[in-house]
């Protein structure tokens, strides 16, 4: 009997393992405290994982595969992955152990060490999900002075012949339509009403609560809105292609207090636990564009493809290139605690109030809300990246460490000193006002530089540039801001710094 382990983010029904049924294989899945407790998670994240895992288990059972599935409250469940495996080995007389490569470093190490100690043969397999292998990005950039996502992205386009007219020329004549992807949404075009997914997770939530698993955030137990099966994930993909793709690229960076999802697909959870593959998502998006070129501009499509083929694969490659050292990087030496309002949304700053409240209600915020609202504020207030990491990893339903830490510690917090982002993504209130509708109803005035009613981001921005300028003196992309800093009136800079210090020391007053 060969035991095959399936982790909670390995729900790929098209994997070669499942193409033929064979009674010599026994599949094992388990809900474990090991996974619910390593960071405090949003209640929707745990409920979503558990329901998706249960649905997947049932689907492969229906195909004729033998499965052992332990719920969190199963008496035999030790809540430890390796102890559970040892128990199954003994009870089922297992003669060989197989698993798919984990996407998280901690699990990869745990299973490697485990396999060294067991007295039966073991073998690891690819998850058959990503376009790339773990080591591909490191090989691509070997010997190069700088790691730039755009070069990797273009190579991926050529290698997989995606949005290409031949072997070397991109569709539309441009590789990147990013400048077309920065429009502010002003109420038009209208956002189509989404077809709601309504799953019942009441029994799962009751079990989580009875087991005293620590969680945060809100949930509607009888109307859980996330896809938890391949069928629902494909329905979501169809809906995105049919109704949202036409405007996705234009407004992919836009933010609005009353529109949580705008034209975004909501496919990140389905992708990250592998209910669907990036290949089928990209293929369907491109097919939709090819069949509707008169109404869908290439900029809408390229902006979407870049996020999945470029950014997602790039972040995974950087994760495996830089771990485990990456998880402790703090190049800017930021040490302040994360403000309490990140857990409540209780702040007078409208952009943060909406972005955080939305995250608590939906376990979701799109990439610009994460980068330029919550991430921007955390970096400007020089928050310890360990605390920022834990918050992002816990609050978002799509957050797994390989994709979360690279975006947070790298892109957002610049804690890696520029390995991923060529400059820190910080801004004053003007950028937030340019890209969102948050500022007009805010307690603070984005146009004011100083004073008690001035937008806190304005003082925090210049204080950060001043305090961290030594880190950026050789960064060409920061040269203009440093030049403006050095020309700034000294009294004005002092006002900025005093107010910024008060905000940092008394975040709950704001």
C-alpha positions in Angstrom: 0.0 0.0 0.0 1.4 3.4 -1.0 0.3 6.5 1.0 -0.1 9.7 -1.0 -0.3 12.9 1.0 -2.4 15.8 -0.2 -2.0 19.2 1.5 -4.8 21.8 1.8 -3.5 23.8 -1.2 -3.0 20.8 -3.5 -6.5 20.4 -4.8 -5.6 19.8 -8.4 -8.1 17.3 -9.8 -6.3 17.2 -13.1 -3.0 16.0 -11.5 -1.6 12.9 -13.1 -2.1 11.0 -9.8 -5.9 11.0 -10.4 -6.0 10.0 -14.0 -6.2 6.3 -13.2 -7.6 4.6 -10.1 -5.5 1.9 -8.5 -6.3 0.3 -5.1 -2.6 0.2 -4.1 -2.8 4.0 -3.6 -4.3 5.5 -0.4 -4.8 9.3 -0.3 -4.6 11.1 3.0 -5.9 14.6 3.9 -6.3 16.2 7.3 -7.4 19.4 8.9 -4.8 20.2 11.6 -4.1 22.6 14.4 -0.5 22.7 13.0 -2.0 24.7 10.1 -4.6 26.7 11.8 -2.3 27.9 14.6 1.1 28.9 13.1 -0.4 32.4 12.6 -3.8 33.8 13.5 -6.0 33.4 10.5 -9.2 35.1 9.3 -12.2 32.8 10.0 -13.1 32.8 6.3 -9.7 31.5 5.4 -9.9 28.5 7.6 -13.5 27.8 6.7 -12.7 28.2 3.0 -9.7 25.8 3.1 -11.6 23.2 5.1 -14.7 23.2 2.9 -12.6 23.1 -0.3 -10.6 20.2 1.1 -13.7 18.3 2.0 -15.2 18.9 -1.4 -12.0 17.7 -3.1 -11.8 14.6 -0.9 -15.4 13.7 -1.9 -14.7 14.3 -5.6 -11.8 12.0 -5.8 -13.6 9.4 -3.7 -16.4 9.5 -6.3 -13.8 8.8 -9.0 -13.0 5.6 -7.2 -9.9 6.6 -5.3 -9.3 5.4 -1.7 -9.2 8.4 0.7 -8.7 8.8 4.4 -9.9 12.3 5.5 -9.5 13.5 9.1 -11.5 16.5 10.2 -10.2 18.8 12.9 -12.3 17.1 15.5 -11.5 13.5 14.4 -10.4 11.6 17.5 -7.5 10.0 15.8 -6.2 13.3 14.6 -3.0 14.3 16.5 -3.1 17.8 14.9 0.5 17.2 13.7 1.3 16.3 10.1 4.2 14.0 10.8 2.5 12.3 13.8 -0.6 11.7 11.7 1.5 10.2 8.9 3.2 7.8 11.3 -0.1 6.8 12.6 -1.5 6.0 9.1 1.8 4.2 8.2 1.2 1.8 11.2 -2.6 1.4 10.9 -2.6 0.8 7.1 0.7 -1.1 6.8 2.1 1.4 4.4 5.1 0.3 2.3 5.9 3.6 0.5 5.2 7.3 1.0 4.6 9.9 -1.7 3.8 13.6 -1.6 3.6 16.6 -3.9 6.2 19.3 -3.3 4.8 21.8 -0.8 4.7 25.5 -1.9 5.7 26.7 1.6 9.2 26.4 2.9 8.3 25.3 6.4 6.3 22.3 5.1 8.9 21.5 2.5 11.5 21.2 5.3 9.2 19.3 7.6 8.5 16.6 5.0 12.2 16.4 3.9 13.3 15.8 7.5 10.5 13.4 8.0 11.4 11.3 5.0 15.0 11.0 6.3 13.8 9.4 9.4 11.2 6.9 8.2 12.1 3.4 7.2 10.1 3.1 4.0 10.9 4.6 0.6 9.5 8.0 -0.2 9.2 10.1 -3.4 8.1 13.7 -4.1 6.3 14.9 -7.2 5.6 18.2 -8.9 2.2 19.7 -8.2 1.7 20.2 -12.0 0.3 23.6 -11.5 2.8 26.4 -12.2 4.3 27.3 -15.5 7.8 27.2 -13.9 9.8 24.9 -11.7 11.1 26.2 -8.4 14.6 26.9 -9.6 13.8 28.4 -13.0 13.9 32.0 -12.0 17.2 31.7 -10.2 18.6 30.1 -13.3 17.2 32.8 -15.5 18.8 35.6 -13.5 22.1 33.8 -12.8 25.0 36.1 -13.5 22.8 39.1 -14.0 23.4 42.3 -11.9 19.7 43.1 -11.3 16.6 41.1 -11.0 13.7 42.8 -12.9 10.3 41.1 -13.3 9.7 42.6 -16.8 12.6 40.7 -18.3 11.4 37.4 -16.8 7.8 38.2 -17.9 8.9 38.8 -21.5 10.9 35.5 -21.5 7.8 33.7 -20.2 5.7 35.2 -22.9 8.1 34.0 -25.6 8.7 30.6 -24.0 4.9 29.8 -23.7 3.9 31.8 -26.8 1.4 33.9 -24.9 0.2 37.1 -26.5 2.8 36.8 -29.2 2.5 37.2 -33.0 5.6 35.2 -33.7 8.6 34.0 -31.7 9.8 37.5 -30.7 7.1 40.1 -31.2 4.3 40.9 -28.7 0.7 41.2 -29.7 -0.2 44.9 -30.2 3.4 45.9 -30.6 4.0 46.5 -26.9 5.1 44.2 -24.1 3.4 46.1 -21.3 0.3 48.2 -21.1 0.8 49.3 -17.5 0.3 53.0 -18.3 -3.2 52.1 -19.6 -4.0 50.3 -16.3 -4.1 53.2 -14.0 -7.5 54.8 -14.5 -9.5 56.1 -11.6 -13.1 54.7 -11.5 -15.6 57.5 -11.3 -18.8 55.4 -11.2 -18.7 54.4 -14.9 -18.7 52.0 -16.6 -21.2 50.2 -14.4 -19.9 47.2 -12.6 -22.1 44.1 -13.4 -23.8 42.6 -10.5 -21.9 39.5 -9.5 -23.5 36.1 -9.4 -23.2 35.2 -5.8 -21.7 31.9 -4.5 -23.5 30.9 -1.3 -21.9 28.0 0.6 -23.0 26.9 4.0 -20.0 26.7 6.4 -22.0 26.8 9.6 -20.9 23.3 10.8 -17.3 24.0 10.0 -17.4 27.3 11.9 -19.1 25.7 14.8 -16.3 23.1 14.9 -13.6 25.7 14.7 -15.2 27.7 17.6 -15.8 24.6 19.7 -12.1 23.6 19.3 -11.1 27.2 20.4 -9.1 27.9 17.3 -8.1 31.6 17.5 -9.4 33.5 14.5 -10.4 37.1 13.6 -12.6 38.7 11.0 -16.3 38.3 10.1 -18.2 35.6 8.3 -21.8 34.8 7.0 -22.0 31.1 7.7 -24.9 30.4 5.5 -23.7 32.6 2.6 -20.0 31.9 2.3 -19.1 33.8 -1.0 -15.8 32.0 -2.0 -15.5 29.1 -4.5 -14.7 25.8 -2.7 -14.8 23.4 -5.7 -13.5 23.3 -9.2 -17.0 23.7 -10.6 -17.5 27.0 -8.7 -14.0 28.2 -9.7 -14.7 27.6 -13.4 -18.1 29.4 -13.0 -16.1 32.4 -11.5 -13.7 32.3 -14.4 -16.5 32.3 -16.9 -18.2 35.2 -15.2 -14.9 37.2 -15.3 -14.4 36.6 -19.0 -18.0 37.3 -19.9 -18.6 40.4 -17.8 -15.5 41.9 -16.2 -12.5 41.4 -18.5 -13.7 44.2 -20.9 -12.8 46.8 -18.2 -10.3 44.9 -16.0 -7.1 46.5 -17.3 -8.3 50.1 -17.2 -9.3 49.9 -13.5 -7.1 47.2 -12.1 -5.4 49.8 -9.8 -8.5 51.8 -9.0 -10.1 51.9 -5.5 -13.6 52.9 -4.3 -15.1 52.7 -0.8 -18.4 51.2 -2.1 -17.0 48.7 -4.5 -14.9 45.9 -2.9 -14.0 44.0 -6.1 -14.5 46.4 -9.0 -13.6 44.4 -12.1 -11.3 42.0 -10.4 -11.8 38.2 -10.9 -11.8 36.9 -7.3 -9.8 33.9 -8.7 -6.8 34.2 -6.4 -8.1 31.7 -3.8 -9.0 29.2 -6.5 -5.6 29.5 -8.1 -3.6 29.4 -4.9 -5.2 26.2 -3.7 -5.0 24.8 -7.2 -8.7 24.2 -8.0 -7.9 25.8 -11.3 -4.5 26.3 -13.1 -2.9 29.5 -14.3 -2.8 27.9 -17.8 -6.5 27.4 -18.1 -7.2 30.9 -16.7 -4.8 32.6 -19.1 -6.0 30.5 -22.1 -9.7 31.3 -21.5 -9.0 35.0 -21.0 -7.0 35.2 -24.3 -9.6 33.1 -26.1 -12.3 35.6 -24.9 -10.3 38.5 -26.2 -9.6 36.8 -29.6 -13.3 36.3 -30.0 -14.2 39.8 -28.9 -11.5 42.0 -30.2 -14.0 44.7 -31.3 -15.0 45.3 -27.7 -12.1 44.1 -25.6 -8.8 46.0 -25.9 -5.5 44.2 -25.6 -4.6 46.4 -22.6 -7.4 44.8 -20.6 -6.0 41.3 -21.3 -2.2 42.0 -21.0 -2.8 43.6 -17.6 -4.4 40.4 -16.4 -1.9 38.1 -18.0 1.0 40.1 -16.5 -0.4 39.5 -12.9 -0.5 35.7 -13.4 2.2 34.8 -15.9 4.6 37.5 -14.8 4.1 38.5 -11.2 2.7 35.3 -9.7 5.4 33.1 -11.2 8.1 35.7 -10.5 7.2 35.9 -6.8 7.2 32.1 -6.5 10.6 31.9 -8.1 12.0 34.7 -5.8 10.6 32.8 -2.8 12.5 29.6 -3.5 15.6 31.6 -4.6 15.8 33.6 -1.3 14.3 31.4 1.4 14.8 30.8 4.3 16.9 34.0 4.9 14.2 36.1 3.2 11.8 35.6 6.1 14.0 37.6 8.5 15.1 40.5 6.2 14.6 44.0 7.6 16.9 46.1 5.6 15.3 49.4 6.7 15.5 48.4 10.3 11.8 49.1 11.0 10.7 48.2 14.5 7.4 49.8 15.4 4.3 47.8 16.3 1.4 47.4 13.9 -1.4 49.7 15.0 -4.4 48.2 16.8 -6.8 49.5 14.1 -5.4 46.9 11.6 -7.5 44.4 13.6 -10.6 46.6 13.9 -10.7 49.1 11.1 -11.4 51.8 13.8 -9.5 54.8 12.3 -10.5 58.2 11.0 -8.4 57.8 7.9 -11.0 56.9 5.3 -8.7 54.9 3.0 -7.4 52.7 5.8 -10.8 52.4 7.4 -12.4 51.0 4.2 -9.4 48.8 3.1 -9.1 47.2 6.5 -12.9 46.9 7.2 -13.3 45.3 3.7 -10.5 42.9 4.6 -12.1 42.0 7.9 -15.5 41.5 6.2 -14.4 39.7 3.1 -10.9 38.3 3.7 -10.0 40.2 0.5 -8.5 43.4 -0.8 -7.1 43.9 -4.2 -3.4 44.4 -4.9 -3.3 48.2 -4.8 -5.3 48.4 -1.6 -2.8 46.0 -0.1 0.2 47.8 -1.5 -0.7 51.5 -1.4 -3.1 51.7 1.5 -2.3 49.2 4.3 1.2 48.4 3.1 2.1 52.1 2.4 0.9 53.1 5.9 2.8 50.3 7.6 6.1 51.2 5.9 5.7 55.0 6.4 5.2 54.3 10.1 8.2 52.0 10.0 6.4 49.0 11.3 8.3 45.7 12.0 7.9 43.6 8.9 7.4 40.5 11.1 4.2 42.0 12.3 3.2 43.1 8.8 3.8 39.6 7.4 1.7 38.0 10.1 -1.2 40.3 9.4 -1.2 39.8 5.7 -0.7 36.1 6.0 -3.6 35.8 8.4 -6.2 38.2 7.0 -6.4 37.2 3.3 -8.0 34.1 2.1 -5.5 33.7 -0.8 -2.5 34.2 1.4 0.1 31.4 1.4 3.6 32.3 2.5 5.2 31.9 -1.0 3.0 34.6 -2.4 2.4 36.7 0.7 5.9 37.2 2.0 7.4 38.2 -1.3 4.7 40.8 -1.9 4.7 42.0 1.7 8.4 41.9 2.8 9.6 42.6 -0.7 7.2 44.7 -2.9 5.3 46.4 0.0 7.8 46.9 2.9 11.1 47.0 1.0 12.5 44.9 3.8 14.6 43.0 1.3 16.5 46.1 0.3 15.3 46.0 -3.3 15.6 42.4 -4.3 12.0 42.5 -5.7 11.1 46.2 -6.0 13.5 48.7 -7.5 12.2 51.4 -5.1 10.0 51.5 -2.0 6.3 51.8 -2.8 5.4 54.7 -0.6 3.3 57.8 -1.3 1.7 60.8 0.3 -2.0 61.3 0.1 -1.9 62.6 -3.4 -1.5 59.2 -5.0 -4.3 57.8 -3.0 -6.5 60.6 -4.1 -5.5 60.1 -7.7 -6.3 56.4 -7.7 -9.3 56.3 -5.4 -12.6 57.9 -4.2 -11.5 57.6 -0.5 -10.3 61.2 0.1 -13.4 63.2 -0.6 -15.3 61.9 2.5 -12.3 61.7 4.8 -12.0 63.4 8.2 -8.6 64.7 6.9 -7.9 67.0 4.0 -5.5 65.4 1.4 -4.6 68.9 0.0 -3.3 70.1 3.3 0.4 69.6 4.1 0.3 70.5 7.8 -2.1 71.1 10.6 -4.3 68.7 12.6 -6.7 68.1 9.8 -4.0 67.5 7.2 -3.8 64.0 5.7 -1.5 61.9 7.9 0.1 60.3 4.8 1.6 63.7 3.9 3.7 64.1 7.0 4.5 60.4 7.3 5.8 60.4 3.7 8.4 63.1 4.1 9.4 61.9 7.5 10.1 58.5 6.0 12.1 59.9 3.1 14.1 62.0 5.5 14.8 59.3 8.1 15.7 56.6 5.5 17.5 58.7 3.0 20.8 57.0 3.5 19.3 53.8 2.3 18.2 55.4 -1.0 21.1 57.8 -1.8 22.3 55.4 -4.6 18.8 54.6 -5.9 18.2 56.4 -9.2 14.5 56.0 -8.9 14.5 57.9 -5.6 16.8 60.7 -6.7 14.0 63.1 -7.5 12.3 62.7 -4.1 15.7 63.1 -2.3 16.3 66.3 -4.4 13.0 67.7 -3.3 13.7 66.8 0.3 17.0 68.6 0.3 15.4 71.7 -1.2 12.5 71.7 1.2 12.0 74.5 3.7 13.6 73.4 7.0 10.7 74.6 9.1 8.2 72.7 6.9 10.2 69.6 7.2 10.4 69.9 10.9 6.6 70.3 11.0 6.2 67.1 9.0 8.6 65.2 11.3 7.0 66.3 14.5 3.5 65.4 13.3 4.7 62.1 11.9 6.3 61.2 15.2 3.1 61.9 17.0 1.1 59.7 14.5 3.6 56.9 14.9 3.5 57.1 18.7 -0.3 57.6 19.0 -1.8 55.7 16.0 -5.2 55.2 17.8 -5.8 58.9 17.9 -6.0 59.0 14.1 
